[in-house]
Every structure is written in structure tokens, then in C-alpha cells.
Amino acid sequence: MIRNIVFDIGNVLAGFQWQEFFHSFGYSDEVFHKLADATVRSSVWNEMDRGKMSDEELLSAFIANDPSIEEQIREVFTDVKGMVVRYEYAIPWIRELKEKGFGIYVISNFARKAHAQCSDALDFLSEVDGAILSYQVELIKPAIEIYQLLCSRYGLEPQECVFIDDVEENVEAARRAGMQGIRFSTLAQTQKELGGLLGAQA
């Protein structure tokens, strides 16, 4: 029986809008793509979520990827407020599920800097029963250990959890950890699939 709903954050409860954020600085298309390749599209980005490197080390690693845009990299990463934007449905959806008696949890690959500077977009975290942000535990999805940690920390049974994420690899990892999983594509599709799972146990 499903007793707990476990959410990802990025592109599920909040938009990870790095493209819009980068474009807001007015850079040329060439600089935009250089920035993306040096940061979000680089392997260093995962290390940002893993939380083992300091902000200064991460910045240096991004710059090392493309020293020709050091000025722009420093400008973009001075303050990343606006890179994450909460979806309007996030809090009502969480509250609706809680009113039905479900425990609500979060597992998200999330960086220290984004957590600090985008906190206004994460106000739904005060509504959930527990959360694991990757940088805090130095683990990133799809490592099975991060799902196991959620269960051990909050006393959850994996088979009583359904995990919702927009990345299939992360959903598959949750299934390997014993949870059920739904890949988020749209709100309507996810709510329909979730309703089917929950309805089947009524």
C-alpha cells in the first residue's frame, strides 16, 4: 500500500530555468552556448549538486572549462536567484495529498548555492514531512543510496513509497530501491498515473 509520495524538485515542483536565467543577462547566442557548455552542460555541474566542492572551487572549475568567458561566468554565478521558480500548483498539490493522509517527502539533486539563493522558490519545503537535498548528504541521484537514506532517516518502507521525477534514470533507481515510480512529463499525466496507483489499492 502506498503511504508516502516522494517528489523530485527540478521540473516537478519548481522549474529549473537556467536558459531563461542565462538569457536575462543579454549575452549573445555564442556566449550563451559557451556558458552552458562550461557550466550546466559540463560534468562539473553534477559536482555542484554533490556538495563536496566549495563554491569557490566550483567557480574555478567552471572557469577552467572556458577561460575566455571568465567575466560572464563570474557575473552569472554571483547570485543565481531566479534560476529556480516554484510552480503555482506545487503547494496546493502537496496539501491535497497530505489531506488524504499521505506522507510527503523530497529527494532532489540540489546545490548549496541554489538552496541559499533560491529559497523563496522552495517555500513548499516547509509543507513536506522530510527532504534530502543532495549537497547536504554528498550523494546524487541515481545513486541507490540516496533513496535508501530517505527511508532510513524517516522510517519509511520503500514498498510504501512512490517516487516522482522527470528523469527516467532516477525513477528506475527508485524502483531498484524498492519504491514504485512515475516519470513526470506533465502535471495532468502524473496525477492520472498517481491516481491509478492509489485507486488500485482502495
Backbone hydrogen bonds in HBPLUS format (Angstrom, degrees):
<---DONOR---> <-ACCEPTOR-->    atom                        ^
c    i                          cat <-CA-CA->   ^        H-A-AA   ^      H-
h    n   atom  resd res      DA  || num        DHA   H-A  angle D-A-AA Bond
n    s   type  num  typ     dist DA aas  dist angle  dist       angle   num
A0003-ARG N   A0160-GLU O   2.77 MM 157  5.23 161.9  1.80 132.5 137.1     1
A0103-GLY N   A0003-ARG O   2.92 MM 100  6.31 162.7  1.95 153.4 155.1     2
A0004-ASN N   A0160-GLU O   2.95 MM 156  6.17 152.5  2.02 165.0 166.4     3
A0162-VAL N   A0004-ASN O   3.05 MM 158  6.52 146.9  2.16 153.1 162.5     4
A0005-ILE N   A0103-GLY O   2.82 MM  98  6.21 160.1  1.86 171.3 171.4     5
A0105-TYR N   A0005-ILE O   2.91 MM 100  6.25 163.4  1.94 156.9 159.8     6
A0006-VAL N   A0162-VAL O   2.83 MM 156  5.99 173.7  1.84 161.5 160.5     7
A0164-ILE N   A0006-VAL O   2.81 MM 158  6.19 156.2  1.87 167.4 175.2     8
A0007-PHE N   A0105-TYR O   2.78 MM  98  6.17 166.0  1.79 148.4 146.0     9
A0107-ILE N   A0007-PHE O   2.91 MM 100  6.20 155.0  1.97 148.8 155.6    10
A0008-ASP N   A0164-ILE O   2.89 MM 156  6.10 132.8  2.11 168.2 176.2    11
A0012-VAL N   A0009-ILE O   3.01 MM   3  5.34 160.2  2.05 134.4 131.7    12
A0013-LEU N   A0009-ILE O   2.85 MM   4  4.91 150.1  1.94 132.8 142.8    13
A0014-ALA N   A0009-ILE O   3.06 MM   5  5.74 154.4  2.13 149.5 143.1    14
A0011-ASN N   A0014-ALA O   2.51 MM   3  5.37 148.4  1.60 161.7 164.0    15
A0087-TYR N   A0013-LEU O   3.03 MM  74  5.77 172.1  2.04 136.5 138.0    16
A0015-GLY N   A0085-VAL O   2.65 MM  70  5.08 154.4  1.71 158.0 150.3    17
A0085-VAL N   A0015-GLY O   2.96 MM  70  5.08 155.7  2.02 139.9 147.9    18
A0017-GLN N   A0083-MET O   2.68 MM  66  5.08 135.9  1.87 156.0 165.0    19
A0021-PHE N   A0017-GLN O   3.02 MM   4  6.19 157.1  2.07 148.5 155.9    20
A0022-PHE N   A0018-TRP O   2.83 MM   4  6.02 166.0  1.85 152.6 155.3    21
A0023-HIS N   A0019-GLN O   2.94 MM   4  6.14 164.7  1.96 151.5 156.2    22
A0024-SER N   A0020-GLU O   3.01 MM   4  6.14 133.8  2.23 139.1 150.7    23
A0024-SER N   A0021-PHE O   3.16 MM   3  5.20 131.3  2.41  95.5 108.5    24
A0025-PHE N   A0022-PHE O   3.21 MM   3  5.91 166.4  2.23 117.4 121.5    25
A0026-GLY N   A0023-HIS O   2.95 MM   3  5.55 166.1  1.97 120.4 125.1    26
A0032-PHE N   A0028-SER O   2.90 MM   4  6.13 160.8  1.94 153.6 159.8    27
A0033-HIS N   A0029-ASP O   3.02 MM   4  6.23 165.2  2.04 151.9 153.7    28
A0034-LYS N   A0030-GLU O   3.04 MM   4  6.26 152.6  2.12 143.3 151.5    29
A0035-LEU N   A0031-VAL O   2.80 MM   4  5.99 159.8  1.84 153.8 159.2    30
A0036-ALA N   A0032-PHE O   2.93 MM   4  6.22 159.6  1.97 149.9 155.6    31
A0037-ASP N   A0033-HIS O   2.94 MM   4  6.08 162.7  1.97 146.1 150.6    32
A0038-ALA N   A0034-LYS O   2.96 MM   4  6.10 148.6  2.06 145.2 153.7    33
A0039-THR N   A0035-LEU O   3.02 MM   4  6.07 129.7  2.28 143.5 155.8    34
A0039-THR N   A0036-ALA O   3.29 MM   3  5.27 138.9  2.47  94.9 106.0    35
A0041-ARG N   A0036-ALA O   2.76 MM   5  5.59 166.6  1.78 159.1 157.7    36
A0042-SER N   A0039-THR O   3.06 MM   3  5.29 159.3  2.10 111.0 117.5    37
A0045-TRP N   A0042-SER O   3.18 MM   3  5.79 152.9  2.25 112.2 118.6    38
A0047-GLU N   A0044-VAL O   2.89 MM   3  5.08 120.9  2.25  99.6 115.6    39
A0048-MET N   A0044-VAL O   3.06 MM   4  6.51 136.0  2.26 145.4 158.3    40
A0048-MET N   A0045-TRP O   2.99 MM   3  5.03 128.5  2.27  96.4 110.6    41
A0049-ASP N   A0045-TRP O   3.27 MM   4  6.74 149.2  2.37 147.0 153.9    42
A0050-ARG N   A0046-ASN O   2.92 MM   4  6.19 138.8  2.09 139.7 152.4    43
A0051-GLY N   A0047-GLU O   3.24 MM   4  6.41 141.7  2.39 141.5 147.0    44
A0058-LEU N   A0054-SER O   2.95 MM   4  6.23 158.3  2.00 153.5 159.6    45
A0059-LEU N   A0055-ASP O   2.96 MM   4  6.12 161.4  1.99 145.7 150.7    46
A0060-SER N   A0056-GLU O   3.03 MM   4  6.21 159.9  2.07 145.4 150.7    47
A0061-ALA N   A0057-GLU O   2.98 MM   4  6.19 149.2  2.07 142.3 150.8    48
A0062-PHE N   A0058-LEU O   2.91 MM   4  6.23 155.9  1.97 154.4 160.6    49
A0063-ILE N   A0059-LEU O   2.98 MM   4  6.22 164.4  2.00 151.7 155.9    50
A0064-ALA N   A0060-SER O   2.89 MM   4  6.06 150.8  1.97 142.3 150.8    51
A0065-ASN N   A0061-ALA O   3.17 MM   4  6.40 133.5  2.39 136.6 147.5    52
A0065-ASN N   A0062-PHE O   3.05 MM   3  5.20 132.9  2.28  97.6 110.6    53
A0066-ASP N   A0063-ILE O   3.01 MM   3  5.35 137.0  2.20 105.5 116.7    54
A0069-ILE N   A0066-ASP O   3.18 MM   3  6.12 173.1  2.19 128.1 130.0    55
A0070-GLU N   A0067-PRO O   3.28 MM   3  5.15 152.1  2.36 115.0 109.9    56
A0073-ILE N   A0069-ILE O   2.94 MM   4  6.19 162.0  1.97 160.4 166.0    57
A0074-ARG N   A0070-GLU O   2.95 MM   4  6.15 166.1  1.97 156.1 159.4    58
A0075-GLU N   A0071-GLU O   2.98 MM   4  6.20 152.5  2.06 143.0 151.2    59
A0076-VAL N   A0072-GLN O   2.91 MM   4  6.09 167.1  1.92 154.7 156.9    60
A0077-PHE N   A0073-ILE O   3.07 MM   4  6.17 162.0  2.10 150.4 155.0    61
A0078-THR N   A0075-GLU O   3.46 MM   3  5.49 168.2  2.48 103.6 106.1    62
A0083-MET N   A0080-VAL O   2.95 MM   3  5.67 157.9  1.99 149.0 148.9    63
A0090-ALA N   A0087-TYR O   3.11 MM   3  5.53 160.4  2.15 114.4 120.4    64
A0093-TRP N   A0089-TYR O   2.92 MM   4  5.86 158.9  1.96 156.9 163.1    65
A0094-ILE N   A0090-ALA O   3.01 MM   4  6.23 164.9  2.03 153.5 157.6    66
A0095-ARG N   A0091-ILE O   2.89 MM   4  6.06 168.6  1.90 158.7 161.8    67
A0096-GLU N   A0092-PRO O   2.90 MM   4  6.00 153.9  1.97 144.1 151.4    68
A0097-LEU N   A0093-TRP O   3.07 MM   4  6.33 161.2  2.11 151.3 155.3    69
A0098-LYS N   A0094-ILE O   2.94 MM   4  6.18 154.5  2.00 149.2 157.0    70
A0099-GLU N   A0095-ARG O   2.90 MM   4  6.04 153.8  1.97 147.5 154.1    71
A0100-LYS N   A0097-LEU O   3.15 MM   3  5.14 135.4  2.36  94.1 106.4    72
A0102-PHE N   A0097-LEU O   3.20 MM   5  5.78 162.2  2.24 150.8 145.8    73
A0101-GLY N   A0098-LYS O   2.87 MM   3  5.05 157.8  1.92 107.1 113.6    74
A0129-ASP N   A0104-ILE O   2.67 MM  25  5.43 155.2  1.73 153.7 162.5    75
A0106-VAL N   A0130-GLY O   3.04 MM  24  6.51 136.3  2.24 136.9 149.6    76
A0132-ILE N   A0106-VAL O   2.82 MM  26  6.06 152.6  1.89 143.0 151.5    77
A0108-SER N   A0132-ILE O   3.06 MM  24  6.54 160.3  2.10 162.7 166.8    78
A0134-SER N   A0108-SER O   2.88 MM  26  6.10 161.1  1.92 162.4 165.0    79
A0135-TYR N   A0110-PHE O   3.29 MM  25  6.10 145.5  2.42 156.9 165.0    80
A0115-HIS N   A0111-ALA O   2.96 MM   4  6.17 155.9  2.02 151.8 158.8    81
A0116-ALA N   A0112-ARG O   3.04 MM   4  6.31 157.0  2.09 151.0 156.7    82
A0117-GLN N   A0113-LYS O   2.90 MM   4  6.02 166.6  1.92 153.7 157.6    83
A0118-CYS N   A0114-ALA O   2.84 MM   4  5.35 140.4  2.00 138.9 145.5    84
A0121-ALA N   A0118-CYS O   2.93 MM   3  5.59 145.3  2.06 118.6 127.9    85
A0122-LEU N   A0119-SER O   3.02 MM   3  5.03 154.5  2.09 102.7 110.8    86
A0125-LEU N   A0122-LEU O   2.97 MM   3  5.81 168.9  1.98 125.6 129.2    87
A0126-SER N   A0123-ASP O   3.31 MM   3  6.03 160.1  2.36 115.4 119.4    88
A0127-GLU N   A0124-PHE O   2.86 MM   3  5.23 156.7  1.92 112.1 120.0    89
A0128-VAL N   A0125-LEU O   3.39 MM   3  5.46 153.5  2.47 100.1 106.9    90
A0136-GLN N   A0133-LEU O   2.94 MM   3  5.68 142.6  2.08 123.6 133.5    91
A0137-VAL N   A0134-SER O   3.08 MM   3  5.50 144.9  2.21 110.5 119.8    92
A0138-GLU N   A0134-SER O   2.86 MM   4  5.75 120.0  2.22 153.1 170.6    93
A0143-ALA N   A0140-ILE O   2.99 MM   3  5.98 160.9  2.03 132.5 134.9    94
A0146-ILE N   A0143-ALA O   3.18 MM   3  6.02 154.0  2.25 121.4 126.1    95
A0147-TYR N   A0144-ILE O   3.17 MM   3  5.54 131.1  2.42 106.6 118.1    96
A0148-GLN N   A0144-ILE O   3.13 MM   4  6.46 159.7  2.18 151.6 157.8    97
A0149-LEU N   A0145-GLU O   2.82 MM   4  5.94 146.1  1.94 141.4 150.6    98
A0150-LEU N   A0146-ILE O   3.25 MM   4  6.42 152.3  2.33 133.5 139.3    99
A0151-CYS N   A0147-TYR O   3.23 MM   4  6.58 163.3  2.26 147.7 151.0   100
A0152-SER N   A0148-GLN O   2.95 MM   4  6.21 162.5  1.98 151.0 155.9   101
A0153-ARG N   A0149-LEU O   2.83 MM   4  5.83 163.1  1.86 152.8 157.9   102
A0154-TYR N   A0150-LEU O   3.09 MM   4  6.14 156.8  2.15 148.1 153.3   103
A0155-GLY N   A0151-CYS O   2.84 MM   4  5.45 109.5  2.35 138.0 150.4   104
A0156-LEU N   A0151-CYS O   2.85 MM   5  4.42 150.6  1.94 127.8 134.7   105
A0160-GLU N   A0157-GLU O   2.83 MM   3  5.38 158.0  1.88 121.0 128.5   106
A0161-CYS N   A0158-PRO O   2.99 MM   3  5.32 156.6  2.04 120.2 120.6   107
A0180-GLN N   A0161-CYS O   3.02 MM  19  6.32 174.2  2.02 155.1 155.3   108
A0163-PHE N   A0180-GLN O   2.81 MM  17  6.21 161.4  1.84 146.2 147.3   109
A0182-ILE N   A0163-PHE O   2.87 MM  19  6.24 155.1  1.93 164.4 166.5   110
A0165-ASP N   A0182-ILE O   3.24 MM  17  6.72 155.5  2.30 161.1 168.5   111
A0184-PHE N   A0165-ASP O   2.71 MM  19  5.39 159.0  1.75 123.9 131.2   112
A0170-ASN N   A0167-VAL O   3.05 MM   3  5.49 127.4  2.34 109.0 121.5   113
A0171-VAL N   A0167-VAL O   3.18 MM   4  6.54 150.3  2.27 148.4 157.4   114
A0172-GLU N   A0168-GLU O   2.85 MM   4  6.11 161.1  1.88 158.4 163.0   115
A0173-ALA N   A0169-GLU O   3.11 MM   4  6.30 149.5  2.21 137.5 145.4   116
A0174-ALA N   A0170-ASN O   3.10 MM   4  6.36 150.1  2.20 139.4 146.9   117
A0175-ARG N   A0171-VAL O   3.02 MM   4  6.39 150.6  2.11 146.5 154.7   118
A0176-ARG N   A0172-GLU O   2.98 MM   4  6.33 151.2  2.06 145.9 153.7   119
A0177-ALA N   A0173-ALA O   3.02 MM   4  6.32 134.3  2.24 137.9 150.5   120
A0177-ALA N   A0174-ALA O   3.06 MM   3  4.95 126.8  2.36  91.0 105.6   121
A0179-MET N   A0174-ALA O   2.98 MM   5  5.44 155.9  2.04 152.6 144.7   122
A0178-GLY N   A0175-ARG O   2.92 MM   3  5.05 157.4  1.97 105.0 111.8   123
A0190-THR N   A0186-THR O   3.02 MM   4  6.13 162.9  2.05 148.6 153.5   124
A0191-GLN N   A0187-LEU O   2.87 MM   4  6.02 166.0  1.89 156.4 160.4   125
A0192-LYS N   A0188-ALA O   3.00 MM   4  6.11 149.5  2.09 143.2 151.6   126
A0193-GLU N   A0189-GLN O   3.00 MM   4  6.25 161.5  2.03 148.2 152.7   127
A0194-LEU N   A0190-THR O   2.79 MM   4  5.95 163.4  1.82 153.2 158.6   128
A0195-GLY N   A0191-GLN O   2.83 MM   4  5.82 155.2  1.89 137.9 145.5   129
A0196-GLY N   A0192-LYS O   2.96 MM   4  6.18 145.9  2.08 141.5 150.6   130
A0197-LEU N   A0193-GLU O   3.04 MM   4  6.38 155.3  2.10 147.6 153.4   131
A0198-LEU N   A0194-LEU O   2.92 MM   4  6.17 168.7  1.93 157.8 160.7   132
A0199-GLY N   A0195-GLY O   2.75 MM   4  5.70 150.4  1.84 141.3 150.5   133
A0200-ALA N   A0196-GLY O   3.07 MM   4  6.07 143.6  2.21 137.6 145.6   134
A0201-GLN N   A0198-LEU O   3.24 MM   3  5.51 148.0  2.35 101.8 110.4   135
A0202-ALA N   A0199-GLY O   3.16 MM   3  5.18 159.3  2.20 102.2 108.6   136
